[in-house]
Amino acid sequence: MINQLVTLIVDEGKWPAASLGLALLAVAILLYRRRHSDFPTRRRVLAAMNLFFGVTIGTMAFGHLLAVTTKLALGTLEGSIPVLYVIGAVLAAPSWSLIYHTRSALASGDERGRATLVLNAWLALTLLALGIHNLPLAAPAFFNIGYYLHSRRVVGWAIVTTAVVFNAGLFIGSLIFLASGQSFEQFSGIE
């Protein structure tokens, strides 16, 4: 039983699908709970987009930190321990802050735009600094920033539609990755 749990924790193929599934569930709960609220639709949509991205990356960062700690405890960790923990921390802090920010933005009735822009930019730039292969994971941040900055209704709808289609594709891709049973390097053709 313990060996199966350890295998589950360190299997990088399971975290993307689990993260996206959990994010979808969090957004569904948010929208269901706020379905009769008097908040403007734009604020609810922005909150949902930020929550989806924050939960996705926050769960993956948690998984990374958990896998690093598990491998360290087992003596199977390869690479620099401080660097691996820093990678997890620089993704966890802004993503968890984005989740909290979503709640506080809805509670206060204030869009809190500067925090939206800073947290999304921080996450996107961090993901891209870790490698261009993270562009699909960083893209939702750019949708969130674009949605916050848009001023025309048709542009907002275009951004939301593109974000939904993109995230659905990302989720389907993560399920294919999960079903392949391969490592990220094998799946992407790097190895």
Secondary structure, 3 states (H helix, E strand, C coil): CHHHHHHHHHCCCCHHHHHHHHHHHHHHHHHHHCCCCCCCHHHHHHHHHHHHHHHHHHHHHHHHHHHHHHHHHHCCCCCCHHHHHHHHHHHHHHHHHHHHHHHHHHHHCCCCHHHHHHHHHHHHHHHHHCCHHHHHHHHHHHHHHHHHHCCCHHHHHHHHHHHHHHHHHHHHHHHHHHHHCCCHHHHHCCC
